[in-house]
């Protein structure tokens, strides 16, 4: 077998390799075979694409939406691409009969999230169809991933380039099949709308069980207007009026009339999905410290209201009920000073030690409670414990499995243990001084993705699919369960007093739960994309959230009122953390920077530059005198306090280094052209 080239993304889904021998599923991957194009130019275009798209596959939101790739290799006549094995197969096998509208909404919203990722990075999928949508979890709580990037093309290459590639006629946009007159289409108006058309046909199939354009004759009739949009078929299958209107808009014959991905995600049909989630939420909680006969919590509470109860609030009691809609709150741009009289915190930082040793991206990190160590996790499936006095890794643990989200480790409050999602169905606790395994939490029906210690260190909360489980660390048994139907949980964190749990859900909301009663304490809905991270302030009075809609939002945890909304720019927000005194928020972004903000005003306090790739994780040290950031550049950067002069010198050095790198790169490209 040729040597593996670890630089590929995805091709179409096949179950056999070149010689036709079935690969064992225990390997955890499948191999796709793509025949090498006869022309060198065609082959080179594949190689160029693989190299260009590779950096995207290292991001957490990539693995959430797309089938993971493990690399590619080639021989004289074929290219082989290895990819994640998903035993549930593709979506096509589940569409022989219509799915309920609510399940269809979930699937379609997830496809749109993936397309948003692709289009935002300049790629059009171009062959979207049910056979290229693979199933992680079956319904009713679907989790799907998009596959087959083998024919994806840069949207900037325009219509001509995309027409040269193969597609599936039943799901292909009419402009790809020559049904649109040249005068009705341009490269500028066209680009990614081919994927929007394909999604409309998929949505119709999901909700009706029918493939609308089985032959091109009917497609031609639809484009010319002699075949009308079949609303009656959707209505017969009990699809709502908003659902019919959503599909009709996406199925506009002319590309310029189709909405973009962001507009699709904000359509009322999908927005109502978010509102309806809480109405279907079932809550079951049975904690050992609760009364012997717990109350029945089967009646769901509306996510549009914020309930405050004396017995669960650690703060001042409020008697009001607030509607959690998008509020007209102050929005602060980074370059605009605060409108309040209180000045922004002036604290300068400089680059300190760089921790190296990982062979892949650093996704998660946390300071030990005494501030002497950092625990970090990487996509290379290792967890390392760093001694900050020496800058060396005092402990390295190899994981069997790394889940598709980044919050997978935590220090116990006393610092003596580290909890790690060790594989898909197991959380392992290790002694932080020796590395010895001390306790295993296992659930064969779960798929763990996140965890958090309770403030008293007696419990761990784990997130898996649509469930949050509470584990008693004295016994290793489950002592409570929160069901979060019909969406799944991506992140979980305790409030500082241990009375609330905040959960990040895949419907772009943050939901808080009262652990004494099992009731939904409140739901925060404001982000247009899924939330990356959420944090309580040290006093528990505020909640901060960040996501890929380029916003940080700060909320009052007692009332649900939004304190401020901060526009952090056009890049994804990946992580955030409060300073120990609660006065600052540090954020991580894909623009390679670490930024600091005044938590009371939203004013920018500084931008730290030093990473060469996306920053995925950030944390303050317990004394607030150090910041750590983990990046796709495989390093952890420590940041130390500095004077204004030192910070200015640091910024100048970074600019000079960036200029020299651009100059060297330009000279290399010039040299390559004249050789």
ZAMARGU-4260 file (C-alpha; in steps of 0.2 Angstrom, whole numbers, plus 5000, padded with zeros to 4 digits):
<rodrens>
0) 5000/5000/5000 | 5007/5017/4996 | 5012/5029/5010 | 4998/5039/5017 | 4998/5057/5014
5) 4990/5065/5029 | 4983/5080/5020 | 4966/5076/5013 | 4948/5080/5017 | 4933/5070/5010
10) 4927/5061/4994 | 4911/5051/4991 | 4906/5037/5003 | 4911/5019/4998 | 4912/5003/5009
15) 4926/4994/4999 | 4943/4998/4994 | 4951/4996/4977 | 4952/4977/4977 | 4934/4975/4983
20) 4939/4968/5000 | 4928/4975/5014 | 4937/4984/5027 | 4933/4980/5045 | 4922/4993/5054
25) 4933/4990/5070 | 4946/5001/5061 | 4935/5016/5064 | 4936/5022/5046 | 4932/5018/5028
30) 4942/5021/5012 | 4934/5030/4997 | 4942/5027/4980 | 4942/5041/4967 | 4950/5036/4950
35) 4964/5048/4945 | 4958/5060/4930 | 4968/5056/4914 | 4975/5073/4913 | 4988/5079/4925
40) 4979/5096/4926 | 4963/5087/4933 | 4973/5077/4946 | 4982/5093/4951 | 4966/5102/4954
45) 4961/5088/4967 | 4978/5089/4976 | 4977/5108/4976 | 4960/5107/4984 | 4965/5094/4997
50) 4979/5106/5002 | 4968/5121/5003 | 4954/5114/5013 | 4965/5104/5025 | 4966/5119/5038
55) 4947/5119/5039 | 4946/5101/5045 | 4956/5105/5061 | 4942/5116/5068 | 4929/5110/5081
60) 4914/5116/5071 | 4921/5107/5056 | 4920/5090/5065 | 4902/5095/5072 | 4895/5096/5054
65) 4906/5086/5043 | 4913/5068/5042 | 4931/5068/5048 | 4945/5064/5036 | 4961/5055/5041
70) 4971/5058/5025 | 4973/5052/5007 | 4986/5042/4997 | 4987/5038/4978 | 4994/5026/4966
75) 4996/5027/4947 | 4977/5026/4943 | 4968/5030/4959 | 4966/5042/4974 | 4961/5034/4991
80) 4953/5044/5004 | 4951/5038/5022 | 4937/5045/5032 | 4927/5042/5048 | 4916/5027/5049
85) 4898/5030/5054 | 4888/5014/5056 | 4871/5021/5054 | 4874/5025/5035 | 4867/5039/5025
90) 4851/5049/5026 | 4844/5041/5010 | 4840/5025/5018 | 4829/5033/5030 | 4818/5043/5018
95) 4807/5029/5010 | 4793/5037/5020 | 4791/5056/5025 | 4798/5061/5042 | 4789/5072/5054
100) 4791/5090/5051 | 4800/5094/5067 | 4813/5080/5063 | 4815/5088/5046 | 4818/5105/5053
105) 4832/5098/5064 | 4840/5089/5049 | 4838/5104/5038 | 4845/5116/5051 | 4860/5106/5053
110) 4864/5105/5034 | 4862/5124/5034 | 4875/5125/5048 | 4887/5115/5038 | 4884/5125/5022
115) 4887/5141/5032 | 4904/5134/5037 | 4908/5130/5019 | 4901/5146/5011 | 4909/5157/5024
120) 4926/5149/5019 | 4923/5151/5001 | 4918/5133/4996 | 4902/5127/4987 | 4898/5109/4990
125) 4890/5106/4973 | 4883/5088/4975 | 4872/5089/4990 | 4861/5074/4991 | 4854/5062/5005
130) 4868/5049/5000 | 4881/5062/5005 | 4873/5066/5022 | 4878/5053/5035 | 4869/5049/5051
135) 4878/5050/5068 | 4861/5048/5078 | 4845/5042/5071 | 4829/5051/5074 | 4819/5058/5083
140) 4835/5067/5089 | 4845/5067/5073 | 4863/5072/5071 | 4869/5072/5054 | 4886/5076/5045
145) 4889/5081/5028 | 4901/5071/5017 | 4909/5071/4999 | 4919/5086/4997 | 4927/5077/4982
150) 4919/5089/4970 | 4918/5104/4981 | 4925/5120/4972 | 4930/5137/4977 | 4914/5148/4974
155) 4925/5162/4967 | 4929/5150/4952 | 4912/5154/4946 | 4899/5145/4935 | 4911/5139/4922
160) 4922/5130/4934 | 4908/5122/4943 | 4899/5116/4927 | 4915/5106/4923 | 4912/5094/4938
165) 4900/5080/4940 | 4884/5082/4950 | 4868/5072/4953 | 4854/5078/4941 | 4839/5074/4953
170) 4847/5087/4966 | 4857/5098/4954 | 4852/5116/4952 | 4844/5121/4935 | 4859/5132/4930
175) 4871/5118/4932 | 4860/5108/4919 | 4859/5122/4907 | 4841/5127/4910 | 4844/5145/4914
180) 4848/5157/4900 | 4865/5166/4901 | 4857/5183/4903 | 4848/5177/4919 | 4864/5172/4928
185) 4881/5179/4932 | 4895/5172/4942 | 4892/5185/4955 | 4874/5181/4958 | 4876/5163/4956
190) 4891/5155/4967 | 4884/5146/4982 | 4865/5146/4977 | 4867/5129/4969 | 4868/5122/4987
195) 4853/5131/4992 | 4843/5123/4977 | 4849/5106/4982 | 4844/5108/5000 | 4826/5113/4994
200) 4825/5097/4985 | 4832/5087/5000 | 4819/5096/5011 | 4805/5091/5000 | 4810/5073/5000
205) 4812/5073/5019 | 4795/5080/5022 | 4785/5070/5008 | 4796/5055/5004 | 4795/5060/4985
210) 4810/5065/4974 | 4802/5081/4965 | 4813/5081/4949 | 4816/5063/4945 | 4818/5068/4927
215) 4825/5084/4918 | 4809/5086/4908 | 4799/5091/4924 | 4814/5102/4930 | 4813/5111/4913
220) 4794/5113/4915 | 4797/5121/4932 | 4810/5133/4926 | 4798/5139/4912 | 4783/5140/4924
225) 4772/5127/4916 | 4774/5116/4932 | 4770/5125/4948 | 4778/5123/4965 | 4769/5108/4973
230) 4762/5116/4989 | 4748/5103/4989 | 4760/5089/4991 | 4768/5097/5006 | 4751/5101/5014
235) 4745/5083/5011 | 4760/5078/5021 | 4755/5090/5035 | 4769/5102/5032 | 4765/5119/5040
240) 4763/5135/5029 | 4780/5142/5035 | 4788/5125/5030 | 4780/5127/5012 | 4785/5145/5011
245) 4803/5140/5016 | 4805/5127/5003 | 4797/5137/4990 | 4809/5152/4993 | 4824/5140/4992
250) 4818/5132/4976 | 4817/5148/4966 | 4822/5144/4948 | 4833/5159/4946 | 4849/5159/4957
255) 4847/5178/4961 | 4830/5174/4969 | 4836/5161/4982 | 4841/5167/4999 | 4858/5165/5007
260) 4863/5152/5020 | 4862/5165/5034 | 4845/5171/5028 | 4839/5153/5028 | 4844/5150/5046
265) 4835/5166/5051 | 4819/5160/5042 | 4803/5159/5054 | 4801/5141/5050 | 4818/5137/5058
270) 4817/5151/5071 | 4801/5143/5078 | 4811/5127/5080 | 4821/5136/5093 | 4806/5143/5102
275) 4797/5126/5102 | 4812/5116/5110 | 4807/5121/5127 | 4789/5116/5125 | 4795/5099/5121
280) 4808/5098/5135 | 4806/5084/5148 | 4815/5085/5164 | 4819/5071/5176 | 4830/5074/5191
285) 4833/5063/5205 | 4847/5069/5216 | 4851/5060/5232 | 4851/5076/5242 | 4833/5080/5236
290) 4817/5076/5246 | 4812/5057/5245 | 4798/5060/5233 | 4803/5073/5220 | 4790/5083/5211
295) 4784/5079/5194 | 4792/5091/5181 | 4784/5084/5165 | 4776/5101/5161 | 4788/5111/5151
300) 4791/5129/5154 | 4792/5142/5140 | 4810/5147/5134 | 4803/5164/5131 | 4802/5168/5150
305) 4814/5170/5164 | 4808/5163/5181 | 4816/5169/5197 | 4812/5159/5213 | 4818/5163/5231
310) 4823/5145/5235 | 4836/5144/5221 | 4843/5161/5219 | 4859/5165/5229 | 4857/5184/5225
315) 4844/5197/5227 | 4826/5191/5225 | 4817/5198/5210 | 4798/5197/5207 | 4797/5202/5189
320) 4796/5190/5174 | 4806/5196/5159 | 4804/5191/5141 | 4820/5185/5133 | 4818/5192/5116
325) 4832/5201/5107 | 4834/5217/5117 | 4838/5234/5111 | 4854/5234/5122 | 4870/5244/5119
330) 4881/5236/5105 | 4900/5240/5106 | 4912/5240/5092 | 4930/5236/5096 | 4936/5253/5090
335) 4922/5263/5099 | 4925/5268/5117 | 4913/5265/5130 | 4898/5277/5132 | 4899/5276/5151
340) 4910/5287/5162 | 4919/5272/5169 | 4936/5270/5160 | 4941/5254/5152 | 4953/5243/5162
345) 4971/5248/5157 | 4981/5232/5159 | 4995/5227/5146 | 5001/5210/5142 | 5016/5203/5133
350) 5020/5186/5127 | 5028/5174/5140 | 5033/5156/5138 | 5027/5146/5124 | 5023/5128/5128
355) 5026/5115/5114 | 5025/5097/5111 | 5008/5093/5103 | 5007/5087/5085 | 4990/5094/5082
360) 4978/5108/5087 | 4976/5112/5106 | 4957/5113/5109 | 4955/5114/5128 | 4966/5120/5143
365) 4963/5124/5161 | 4974/5131/5175 | 4975/5121/5191 | 4967/5129/5206 | 4984/5134/5213
370) 4990/5141/5197 | 5006/5130/5196 | 5000/5119/5182 | 4990/5119/5165 | 4981/5104/5159
375) 4977/5104/5140 | 4970/5092/5127 | 4974/5091/5109 | 4967/5084/5093 | 4983/5072/5093
380) 4973/5063/5107 | 4984/5067/5121 | 4982/5077/5137 | 4997/5085/5145 | 5000/5092/5162
385) 5012/5107/5161 | 5023/5113/5175 | 5023/5132/5174 | 5039/5134/5184 | 5049/5124/5171
390) 5038/5125/5155 | 5039/5106/5153 | 5025/5093/5152 | 5026/5083/5169 | 5012/5071/5163
395) 5006/5065/5146 | 4990/5054/5144 | 4985/5046/5128 | 4967/5045/5124 | 4958/5032/5113
400) 4945/5044/5106 | 4943/5063/5105 | 4925/5069/5103 | 4920/5082/5090 | 4920/5096/5103
405) 4933/5104/5113 | 4927/5105/5132 | 4934/5088/5137 | 4944/5090/5153 | 4943/5099/5170
410) 4953/5100/5186 | 4944/5095/5202 | 4941/5111/5214 | 4955/5104/5225 | 4967/5101/5210
415) 4970/5083/5215 | 4961/5076/5200 | 4959/5078/5181 | 4943/5072/5173 | 4944/5068/5154
420) 4932/5062/5141 | 4943/5046/5138 | 4933/5039/5124 | 4915/5040/5118 | 4907/5031/5132
425) 4919/5034/5147 | 4925/5048/5158 | 4941/5044/5167 | 4948/5053/5182 | 4967/5053/5185
430) 4978/5058/5199 | 4985/5075/5194 | 5002/5071/5202 | 5005/5053/5197 | 4994/5051/5182
435) 4986/5035/5190 | 4968/5032/5185 | 4957/5034/5201 | 4939/5032/5195 | 4929/5028/5179
440) 4912/5034/5174 | 4904/5024/5161 | 4888/5024/5151 | 4887/5012/5136 | 4872/5021/5130
445) 4880/5038/5130 | 4892/5048/5119 | 4901/5060/5131 | 4906/5077/5124 | 4908/5088/5139
450) 4910/5088/5158 | 4911/5099/5173 | 4915/5097/5191 | 4903/5104/5204 | 4910/5118/5215
455) 4911/5107/5230 | 4920/5093/5220 | 4907/5080/5225 | 4899/5078/5208 | 4903/5079/5189
460) 4890/5084/5176 | 4892/5076/5159 | 4884/5080/5142 | 4880/5067/5130 | 4867/5069/5115
465) 4851/5075/5123 | 4856/5072/5141 | 4865/5079/5156 | 4870/5067/5169 | 4876/5070/5187
470) 4888/5058/5194 | 4891/5055/5213 | 4910/5054/5214 | 4909/5045/5230 | 4900/5030/5222
475) 4903/5033/5204 | 4884/5031/5201 | 4872/5042/5191 | 4863/5053/5204 | 4853/5064/5192
480) 4848/5066/5174 | 4842/5081/5164 | 4833/5077/5148 | 4835/5090/5135 | 4824/5085/5120
485) 4824/5086/5106 | 4842/5094/5104 | 4858/5089/5110 | 4870/5096/5123 | 4887/5103/5118
490) 4894/5111/5134 | 4889/5111/5153 | 4895/5122/5167 | 4890/5124/5185 | 4886/5141/5193
495) 4899/5146/5206 | 4887/5142/5220 | 4883/5125/5213 | 4864/5128/5212 | 4862/5131/5193
500) 4869/5122/5178 | 4871/5131/5161 | 4870/5120/5146 | 4874/5125/5128 | 4862/5117/5116
505) 4863/5114/5097 | 4848/5125/5094 | 4859/5141/5097 | 4852/5143/5115 | 4859/5143/5132
510) 4848/5134/5145 | 4849/5135/5164 | 4843/5122/5176 | 4839/5123/5194 | 4847/5108/5202
515) 4835/5109/5217 | 4820/5107/5207 | 4825/5101/5190 | 4815/5115/5182 | 4821/5126/5168
520) 4827/5142/5176 | 4828/5151/5160 | 4833/5151/5141 | 4845/5163/5133 | 4841/5165/5114
525) 4851/5178/5104 | 4865/5170/5094 | 4862/5167/5075 | 4874/5153/5076 | 4878/5139/5088
530) 4886/5145/5104 | 4904/5140/5107 | 4906/5144/5125 | 4898/5150/5140 | 4905/5156/5157
535) 4898/5162/5174 | 4906/5177/5182 | 4915/5173/5198 | 4901/5180/5208 | 4888/5171/5198
540) 4878/5187/5194 | 4883/5187/5175 | 4883/5174/5161 | 4894/5177/5145 | 4892/5168/5129
545) 4901/5168/5113 | 4899/5160/5095 | 4902/5161/5077 | 4890/5175/5074 | 4904/5186/5080
550) 4896/5192/5095 | 4899/5191/5114 | 4884/5193/5125 | 4883/5197/5143 | 4867/5192/5153
555) 4860/5195/5170 | 4859/5178/5178 | 4845/5183/5190 | 4833/5191/5177 | 4839/5186/5160
560) 4842/5203/5154 | 4855/5206/5141 | 4868/5219/5149 | 4877/5221/5132 | 4881/5214/5115
565) 4899/5215/5108 | 4903/5214/5090 | 4920/5206/5090 | 4922/5206/5071 | 4919/5195/5056
570) 4928/5180/5063 | 4922/5165/5073 | 4922/5167/5092 | 4929/5151/5099 | 4930/5153/5118
575) 4930/5165/5133 | 4933/5166/5151 | 4931/5179/5165 | 4946/5186/5175 | 4946/5180/5194
580) 4940/5198/5199 | 4926/5197/5186 | 4931/5214/5178 | 4938/5207/5162 | 4933/5194/5149
585) 4946/5186/5138 | 4941/5179/5121 | 4948/5167/5108 | 4945/5169/5089 | 4950/5161/5073
590) 4958/5178/5067 | 4974/5172/5078 | 4971/5184/5092 | 4967/5184/5110 | 4956/5199/5115
595) 4951/5207/5132 | 4935/5216/5136 | 4929/5227/5151 | 4914/5216/5157 | 4905/5231/5164
600) 4905/5242/5148 | 4910/5230/5134 | 4925/5241/5129 | 4940/5234/5122 | 4955/5232/5133
605) 4968/5225/5122 | 4972/5213/5108 | 4986/5200/5110 | 4994/5194/5094 | 5007/5180/5093
610) 4998/5164/5087 | 5000/5159/5069 | 4983/5150/5067 | 4966/5150/5075 | 4965/5152/5094
615) 4953/5139/5101 | 4954/5140/5120 | 4959/5154/5133 | 4960/5154/5152 | 4965/5166/5166
620) 4976/5160/5180 | 4968/5159/5197 | 4977/5175/5203 | 4973/5184/5186 | 4991/5187/5183
625) 4993/5176/5168 | 4983/5171/5152 | 4985/5155/5143 | 4979/5152/5125 | 4979/5136/5114
630) 4979/5136/5096 | 4979/5127/5079 | 4997/5131/5078 | 5000/5116/5091 | 5006/5128/5105
635) 5000/5135/5121 | 5005/5153/5123 | 5007/5161/5140 | 5004/5180/5142 | 5012/5190/5157
640) 5008/5207/5163 | 5018/5221/5155 | 5020/5240/5155 | 5013/5251/5142 | 5030/5252/5134
645) 5033/5234/5134 | 5016/5231/5126 | 5020/5244/5112 | 5037/5236/5109 | 5029/5219/5108
650) 5016/5225/5095 | 5030/5232/5084 | 5040/5216/5085 | 5024/5206/5079 | 5021/5218/5065
655) 5040/5217/5059 | 5039/5198/5060 | 5023/5198/5050 | 5031/5209/5037 | 5047/5199/5035
660) 5036/5183/5033 | 5026/5191/5019 | 5042/5196/5011 | 5050/5179/5012 | 5034/5171/5005
665) 5033/5183/4991 | 5051/5180/4986 | 5049/5161/4986 | 5033/5163/4975 | 5043/5174/4963
670) 5058/5162/4963 | 5046/5148/4959 | 5038/5157/4944 | 5055/5161/4936 | 5062/5143/4938
</rodrens>
